[in-house]
Amino acid sequence: MTTVYFVRHAQPNFDNHDDLTRELTPKGLQDRLLVRDLLADVPVDAVLSSPYKRAVDTVQPVADQRGLAVQEVSDFRERCITGEWIADFNSYCQAQWADFDYKLPGGESLREVQQRNVAALHHVLQQHAGQTVVIGSHGTALSTIIHHYDPSFGFDGFNRIRRLMPWVVRFTFDGMQCTDIQSIDVLA
């Protein structure tokens, strides 16, 4: 069995509109320690992350606690929306969940995000078979992974977790077969 803990990043500074460099807020920096504490007794073999600063910074304390380096995996990054900030994010999200191929010019569809993230996950499952891995992730990227294994997880599921930062989802795999998905609300 392989166990993968996907960790949706803690609260980011939304005033920084650059996806790659968006940092955690002071609350986010504090809340990431809740993730570390939640996983303190879990024997973690590797810590990976999206290359985005908020995702890396959220799982860094987990890696530090074990003397591991955070390995950045570009394909675990969040979706590219477009080159501009989206003012009506809710309508945009609804449109994407209603049509998995919908995207703005220069952006990615949810199908593209899902295919990229699931392919990266399959690589992790091959490289870390029988191990426990923590992966720093994002709300939409993680939601598309859940949707891949549980198609009933759609816009309503995504909308329920939109403000959960950080959020942990434990996946259990037998080979490449997902046998269990458990949501863990870190802030509960």
C-alpha positions as CSV (number, residue, x, y, z in Angstrom):
1,M,0.0,0.0,0.0
2,T,1.1,3.5,-0.8
3,T,-0.3,6.5,1.1
4,V,-0.3,10.0,-0.3
5,Y,-1.2,13.0,1.8
6,F,-2.1,15.9,-0.5
7,V,-1.8,19.2,1.5
8,R,-3.7,22.1,0.1
9,H,-1.6,25.2,1.0
10,A,-2.4,27.4,3.9
11,Q,-3.8,30.9,3.6
12,P,-2.0,32.9,0.9
13,N,-1.6,36.7,0.5
14,F,-4.2,37.4,-2.2
15,D,-2.8,40.9,-2.6
16,N,0.1,39.2,-4.5
17,H,-1.4,38.3,-7.9
18,D,1.7,36.4,-9.1
19,D,0.8,32.7,-8.8
20,L,4.5,31.5,-8.5
21,T,5.6,33.9,-5.8
22,R,2.3,34.3,-3.8
23,E,3.4,33.9,-0.2
24,L,1.5,32.8,2.9
25,T,-0.1,35.3,5.2
26,P,1.0,35.4,8.9
27,K,-2.0,33.2,9.6
28,G,-1.0,30.9,6.9
29,L,2.6,30.6,8.3
30,Q,1.1,29.8,11.7
31,D,-1.5,27.3,10.3
32,R,1.1,25.3,8.3
33,L,2.4,24.2,11.7
34,L,-1.0,22.5,12.2
35,V,-0.2,20.3,9.2
36,R,3.2,19.5,10.7
37,D,1.6,18.5,14.0
38,L,-1.2,16.5,12.3
39,L,1.4,14.4,10.4
40,A,4.0,14.3,13.3
41,D,3.4,10.6,14.0
42,V,3.2,9.6,10.3
43,P,6.3,7.9,8.9
44,V,6.9,10.1,5.8
45,D,9.3,8.9,3.2
46,A,9.3,11.9,0.8
47,V,7.9,15.4,0.7
48,L,7.0,16.8,-2.8
49,S,5.3,20.0,-3.8
50,S,4.0,22.2,-6.5
51,P,6.8,24.8,-7.2
52,Y,4.5,27.6,-6.1
53,K,5.8,29.3,-2.9
54,R,2.6,29.0,-0.9
55,A,2.5,25.2,-1.5
56,V,6.3,24.6,-0.7
57,D,6.1,26.8,2.4
58,T,3.1,24.9,3.7
59,V,4.8,21.5,3.6
60,Q,8.3,22.8,4.5
61,P,7.8,22.2,8.3
62,V,6.9,18.6,7.6
63,A,10.1,18.1,5.6
64,D,12.2,20.0,8.2
65,Q,10.8,17.8,11.0
66,R,12.2,14.7,9.2
67,G,15.4,16.2,7.7
68,L,14.0,15.8,4.2
69,A,14.2,18.2,1.3
70,V,11.0,19.4,-0.4
71,Q,11.2,18.1,-4.0
72,E,9.4,20.5,-6.4
73,V,7.3,18.8,-9.1
74,S,6.2,21.3,-11.8
75,D,3.2,19.2,-12.9
76,F,1.6,19.5,-9.4
77,R,1.2,23.3,-9.9
78,E,-2.2,25.0,-9.9
79,R,-4.1,25.6,-13.0
80,C,-3.2,28.5,-15.2
81,I,-6.3,30.7,-15.4
82,T,-5.1,33.5,-17.8
83,G,-2.7,36.3,-17.7
84,E,-5.2,38.6,-15.9
85,W,-6.8,38.5,-12.4
86,I,-10.4,37.1,-12.5
87,A,-12.8,39.4,-10.6
88,D,-15.8,37.1,-10.7
89,F,-13.9,33.9,-9.7
90,N,-17.1,32.0,-8.6
91,S,-18.7,32.3,-12.1
92,Y,-15.5,31.3,-13.7
93,C,-15.2,28.2,-11.5
94,Q,-18.8,27.2,-12.1
95,A,-18.2,27.5,-15.9
96,Q,-15.1,25.3,-15.6
97,W,-16.8,22.6,-13.5
98,A,-19.8,22.6,-15.9
99,D,-17.5,22.1,-18.9
100,F,-14.2,20.4,-18.1
101,D,-12.8,21.7,-21.4
102,Y,-13.7,25.4,-20.7
103,K,-10.8,27.7,-20.5
104,L,-9.9,31.4,-21.1
105,P,-7.3,32.3,-23.8
106,G,-3.9,31.4,-22.4
107,G,-5.3,29.4,-19.6
108,E,-5.9,25.7,-18.8
109,S,-9.1,23.7,-18.7
110,L,-9.8,21.5,-15.7
111,R,-9.3,18.4,-17.9
112,E,-5.8,19.6,-18.7
113,V,-5.0,20.3,-15.0
114,Q,-6.4,16.9,-14.1
115,Q,-4.4,15.0,-16.7
116,R,-1.2,16.8,-15.7
117,N,-1.7,16.2,-12.0
118,V,-2.8,12.6,-12.3
119,A,0.1,11.8,-14.6
120,A,2.5,13.3,-11.9
121,L,0.7,11.3,-9.2
122,H,1.1,8.1,-11.3
123,H,4.8,8.8,-11.5
124,V,5.0,9.3,-7.7
125,L,3.1,6.0,-7.2
126,Q,5.7,4.2,-9.3
127,Q,8.7,5.9,-7.7
128,H,7.5,5.6,-4.1
129,A,5.5,2.3,-4.1
130,G,4.8,1.1,-0.6
131,Q,5.8,4.4,0.9
132,T,4.1,7.4,2.5
133,V,4.4,10.7,0.6
134,V,3.3,14.2,1.4
135,I,2.6,16.5,-1.6
136,G,2.0,20.3,-1.4
137,S,-0.9,21.2,-3.6
138,H,-3.7,23.6,-4.4
139,G,-7.5,23.7,-4.2
140,T,-8.4,23.3,-7.9
141,A,-5.5,20.9,-8.7
142,L,-6.4,18.7,-5.7
143,S,-10.1,18.8,-6.5
144,T,-9.4,17.6,-10.1
145,I,-7.4,14.7,-8.6
146,I,-10.3,13.8,-6.3
147,H,-12.7,14.0,-9.2
148,H,-10.6,11.6,-11.2
149,Y,-11.0,8.9,-8.6
150,D,-14.5,10.0,-7.4
151,P,-16.5,11.6,-10.3
152,S,-19.2,12.7,-7.8
153,F,-16.8,15.3,-6.5
154,G,-17.6,18.3,-8.7
155,F,-18.3,22.0,-8.3
156,D,-20.2,21.5,-5.0
157,G,-17.3,19.6,-3.5
158,F,-14.9,22.2,-4.7
159,N,-17.0,25.0,-3.4
160,R,-17.1,23.4,0.1
161,I,-13.3,23.3,0.3
162,R,-12.6,26.7,-1.3
163,R,-11.9,28.3,2.0
164,L,-10.2,25.4,3.7
165,M,-6.6,26.4,3.9
166,P,-4.7,24.3,4.8
167,W,-6.6,21.1,3.9
168,V,-5.3,17.5,3.9
169,V,-6.6,14.6,1.8
170,R,-5.2,11.1,2.4
171,F,-5.3,8.8,-0.6
172,T,-4.5,5.1,-0.2
173,F,-3.4,3.1,-3.2
174,D,-2.9,-0.6,-3.9
175,G,-0.5,-0.4,-6.8
176,M,-2.2,2.2,-9.1
177,Q,-5.7,1.5,-7.7
178,C,-7.1,4.1,-5.3
179,T,-8.7,2.2,-2.5
180,D,-9.6,5.1,-0.2
181,I,-9.9,8.9,0.0
182,Q,-10.2,10.6,3.4
183,S,-10.6,14.4,3.8
184,I,-9.0,15.9,6.9
185,D,-10.0,19.4,8.0
186,V,-6.8,20.6,9.7
187,L,-8.6,23.6,11.2
188,A,-11.4,21.6,12.9
